[in-house]
Amino acid sequence: MKGLGLIVAVVIVVLLLRSRKSSAATPRAGQPASGPSPSPSPDSQGGGTGNDVLDNISQQIAQTEGFFQPGTRAARLNNPGNVGGDSAGGYGDVGDGWDALNNWIYNHAQQHPDWDFYDMMHFYVTGDTMGQGQPGFISPDQYAEQVAAAAGVDPTQTVSSALGEGA
């Protein structure tokens, strides 16, 4: 049964990536509703970011947030990272949700170039680089290790240096 779930998840990812690439020429209306206006990011017009590390980080976050499982909050609200969104926490389409997640990662890496993956994911989960996770959920340290592994780097490396391009 797990094998079937994995196959379904892979097919969904492939379809999402194809739809994001085909909509690359369509400009997005507006920016994420919360946080500062994002600076131009690699994914500001939808489609692939052109940065494999950023794509791998966002894919792992979406996986951990349950985006690839039908019926989860992240899937229902087109919000792969459960970041920002409208008053309900959602986006009009999944491309806007991916943009919000990629912008969140990219902008925080720029604003905090000294943050390693542990700092980033502690902040992502708790709003504080020293915050502790909630019982019953993935620990921020474990989350950081999974995201760094997906990016192919050590979790003590700064996110900014992992992203390259002066992020």
N, C-alpha and C positions, 0 to 999 in steps of 0.2 A: 504493500500500500504506500510506503514511503517513496518507493521508486516512482510510482505513478505521480505522486505529488511533486516530486522533483522535476519530472518531465513536463508537467503542466506549468510549473514555475518557469522553466527554461523557455517554453513556447511563449508564455506571456511576456517575458523579458525581450525576446526577439521581436515580437509584434510591437511592443512599446517602443523599442529602439527604431524600428522601421517607420512607425508613425511619427516619431519625433523628427527623424531625418526628412521625411516627406513634407513636414510642416515647417521646415527651417526658413522658408521664404516668407512665411506669414508672421508679421510682427505681433508681439504680445501686447494686449491692451493693459496698461498700468503695470505696477510693480507689486511685490508682496505687501500686504496691508500693515504688517508690523515691522518695526526696526527701521534703521536709517535707509534712505534710498540707496540701493546697491550701486556700486560703481560698475562700469561696463565689465561684465564677466564673460568668460569663455562661452557661456550658454545663454546669453541674454536674448537671443532670438529663437530659442528652442533648438531641437536637434542635438547631436552629440557635442560635447564640450571641446573635443580635440585634445583633451588632457586625460589620458588613460588613468592616471592616479586619481584625479577628481571623480571620474566616472566610477572607478572601483570603490572609492570611499562612499559615494552616494548610493551605489547599488547595495553595499553591505548595510548601510544604515536603513535603507528601505526594507531589506530582508529582515533585519532585527526588529523593525517597527511593525512588521506583519503586512506590509503593503502587497505582497504577492499571494496572500491568502484571502480568497473571496470573503466578503462580509466584515472584514476588520475595519476599524475606524479609518485607518490610513487608505485602504482601498475604496471605501464608500465615499470618502471626501476628496479623492484625487490628490492626496497629500502624502507622498511616499516617505517623507521624513517627519511627518506630524509637526511641521513648523509653520508659523504664521497662518495665513488664510483669512477667510472672512469671519464673521462673528461665530459661525459654527465650526471654524477651523478647517474649512475646505476651500477648494479652487474650482473654477468653472470647467477646467479641463486638466487632464493629467500633465500636459506640457507645462502649464503654469505651476503645478506642484513640483515638478522636477526642477524648474527654474528656481523656485524659492529655496529648495534644498541646496542646490549647487551654489546659489548666491550666498546662502547662510554660511556654508563651509568656506567659500572663497573669501568673503568679506571678513569673517572672524580670523582667518589665517593672516589677512593683511593687517587687521587692526591689532593683532596680538602675535607678532612674528616669533616671540619666544615660547609660545605654547607648544608643548609636545602633544601627542595623541591622548595621553592621560588627562592633561589639562583641558583639551578641547572636549573630550567626551564627558568629563565630570561636569563641565559647564553646560554641555548639551542636555544632559540628563537632569541636573539639579539647579542650574543657574549660578553655580559657584564652582570655581576650579578645585575647591577643597570639599565640596558637598558630597554627602553620602547618599547612595541609592536607597530605594525603598525595598523592604523585604518582599520576596516573591517575584522581583523583577531582576533582570540582568544587572550585575554590578557595573558601575562606571568603569572600573579597571578592566573587567572582562570585555566590556563593550569596546574600550580603547584597543585592547589586544586584537579583537576580531577585525576591527576597522583597519588597523595598521597592517595586519596580515593580508587583508584583501588588497591593500595598497602596495604590498610587497616591501614594507619597510619595518624597522624596529619601532615599537611604540614610544621610545624615548626620543626619537627624531622629531624635530619640529615639523608641524604640519606645513608651515610655509616652505621649508626646504624640500619637503616631499612633493609639494605641488610644483615647485620650480617656478619659472617665469616671474620671479620677484614677488610672488604672492605674499 
